[in-house]
Structure formats: structure tokens, C-alpha cells
């Protein structure tokens, strides 16, 4: 149930009856005195019609059929219309055990292209953001009924693989050597930089690999398998939904690359420039006004990241029949995506109806506002970061609860520590840089994961103390007190928030929502004692509690965060 969508429909029908096709612009009320929702579209509609906005508002209200939804409709200021939902409407949609989310009317097939590390190196904090945000969006899309195809577009085909393979061969192809990919990369790079003969071997290794040499291919596969196993270990620890089956690597498009070039040439889009095959589009120029190419093939015959991305678009359109593709990478790739989206459209690699959306994100910074690095200045490895999260959470859990047994403590610490890292990332606006701060993210107050996990556990403890089987509660939560009405309105916004998260790729909206819900619940709990109440009042408050707990649990789950019955 999405009251905002329902009100929008009704208001737009009323506007139409008044001769306007303007959008109603219904929103949650910005202040309690404006009711629950407000309609902001009347002024613009009146302007277009050349009439007085307050008069139009009165006419629209006259045409409006919302007696089944609202108990109060009020014209305010220059032509706003404020709506107060009726208790009967709220209760009608607050059945304790009805599904909280309904599938959208028109569902899509969506590729979520996320995580996508380069396998030459270990995953670092930049991939943390892509992995966490992309996974949350994939889950939300699925909850809304869309078909999601997860694609982990790992980089496994660049020139650096020649160097890694040459080093792997030289050092005896021991998998134990690869337990630390960063170290392995560094060692290989050092050989490459200091030994021309090694560098030469590396280059011929790339040629052999890309030319299909069986030995090179086997060794490369060995390297990729180990490297992907590292990634999967991180995904599992993070509790993300990615599996090895979601890997659709750059190399998977290798055989398609020549035909991408041919297709571009056939459409007259290809130009040779300094021996390279390029696409020049008018809309892309350098600062000095000179044209900026998308290079499709280098002068030595090699294809590039862009070529592979064009092939991926064509594959997703032709083979997967996809309506929408979301790419989660940091903001530095914005130009790359604008360019390949434009080329893909010009070359008709995608139908017009297919939507390609880059979902950029900002950097993770340390407390001093500097890019997040280790003390030694290298990138922070994800495994180490997650170890630290769990250790810090464990210390907190043991400090709050000295009696707790070790196994229980480490289980809680894992959920709290990993949850905190994920939530800290998800709760900031995706496009802004964010400061990674252990103390803030692990705080039990404020908009944090521990606070929300605790809010959920507290409701569970109410049921335990009252010896109530929450699963067996039935009926609808009916608002009686004002705090219940406030809580009811927030509970009913869940669907709307998820739809917005899915449309814009902004998980922080869901975080903010869950935080508001937990806050509203606390106020309700303070003013409406539950276990000491009696009869129908008690049942009704239990229903509100159950509905809130379910919403918190599902909401956190969609963010990829575990809930605990006890903390
Ligand atoms: N491998 C790239 C990187 O680590 C990200 C790939 C994103 N996806 C894509 N289809 N280009 O920066």
C-alpha cells in the first residue's frame, strides 16, 4: 500500500475533471500541522490555466473523491491542499501479518552491475561501496517484484594480467603465493619495472593469452579462480547476495569485440586516429574544444574497457532482454559511462526503451577528510577492515553485557560489526564523500545500525517478557492515541520509500525511513505501555509492535543487515 500513489491518482483525476493534466505533486507533509500529506501541484496547474490557485484548489477539492482515504482535506496558503488520513484507512492497511510490500504493477528486468573489482588486485574500500550499495538496490528491486540479474563485471582481461601470469609461471604457480594478492601484485610489478627481460615475457604473455594460447589460458584461469575465491570470501562475510554464478567477467565478451568494431564501422561511426579506431561524438569535447574520442581498438590491435562495456550492453539487450541497467562505480567513471551510453545508443546496441543508468558514488574518507588508507599509505584491505569491525563490536558487546557467553557474544558482534560498516555507508547520500568513523558507526544512539538492531531486539524482548507468540497475533492495528497515529502513518510509507529507493538507487532513503520509524516507535512505547495494558488496548499495541518489528526486520534485511532477537 502506497498512500502517496493512491492520493496522487485521486488528485490527478480531480485535476483532470477541472481541465488540467498537471501533476498533483503529493508529498509527505513537511510539518505535523499540515496533516499527513500535502498536494503542491495546484499553483503550477493554475498558472498554466491562467486562473487563481486558491479557486482552482477549491474546485479540485470539490471534484475529489477521497472519503475512503482521508478524514480531513484543507486548503492552505496560496493553494496547497493538506490531507489527513482517516483512522479507518490506516487500520485497514495495518493488518499485523499481511505482506508489507506489494509487487509493482509494471515490473522490469533489471541488470545490477556491481562490485566488479579488477582481479589483479585485492578488493579495496572502493569496491566495498559498490558491493554494499549495489546489493541493497538489487534486494529492493526484487522485493518490488522486478527480475534482477546481478552482474559482477570483474576486470580479468587487462594488460596487467601478462605481468601476473609471467610472475606466476616464474614462481612456480603455487596457489599459496596468492594468499595475498596485493603482495603478489607488488612483487610482480617490481619484477616488471626492474627486469626488461621479464617485462618482455609479460608482454608476450598478454599476446599469448588474448590469442588463445592453451597454456597461458590455463594459468590465467588458475589465477582468476583463486582471485574470485578471495572475492567470494569477502561477499560471504559481508552477507551480500553475490555468488560466483553472478560473475560475468570482461573476458566473457572477448569474442564479441571484433564484431562490436565491425558494427560501429558499418554505421559509419568509426574513425582512425593515430592508428587507433575511435568513435568521435559531437557532444564530447575536451576543455580546449578538441574532440574527445571513445577508443575502441588501440593501434596494437588491443581492445579496451569501453569496447567491453559496449559488448556488455549489446549482450544485455539482445540476450537478456533487459529493460534497465544500473552501474555502481565511483564518480570518476562518470564520463566513461556517458560516452559508452551515447555510443551504444548511436550504434543501436540497445533499444531506445532500455534505460542505462550510472549510479555514481563518492569516496570513503578518513577522519581527517583524506582518502581512506592504511598508516603505511596503501589501500585498506577489506578483510582487515571487517576484522576490525568485528573486534570493536565484540569489545562493545562484552562491555555492555559482561555475563554473556563467548559464542553468543561473537555471533552478536559479527552482526553488529558488519552491520555497522554497511549501514554507515548506506545511510549517507550515495553521491557524497563520506567519513569512515568507527565511533559514530558503532554508536547505539542516532542513525546507526546498532540503534536499529537494538530497536528490533527490544520489541522482541517485549514479546518474550509478555510470553506472547508474536507470530500468532491477528487483526489490524487501529490508531487510538496520537503517537499511534503518527506511527501508523510512518508504517504505511514503507512501500513508497522502497519504490523511491529503487527508482533513484538511493538506499539512504530507506535508512532515514527506518530511523524515523524506530524513533516514532520509541515515542509510542513511552506513552502507551504495552504489557501493563489490558484487553483490546493491549492487543492493539502488540499489533503496532509486531508491525513495527516486521518492518524493521524487512527493511534492514533489504539493506543486507541482520537482525537479532537478543542483543
Ligand atoms: N572493474 C571496474 C573497476 O574496478 C568497474 C567495472 C564496472 N562495471 C562496468 N560495466 N564497467 O573500476
Boltz pocket constraint, residues with backbone or C-beta under 6 A from the ligand:
constraints:
  - pocket:
      binder: B
      contacts: [[A, 113], [A, 115], [A, 116], [A, 117], [A, 118], [A, 153], [A, 154], [A, 155], [A, 309], [A, 312], [A, 327], [A, 328], [A, 329]]
      max_distance: 6.0
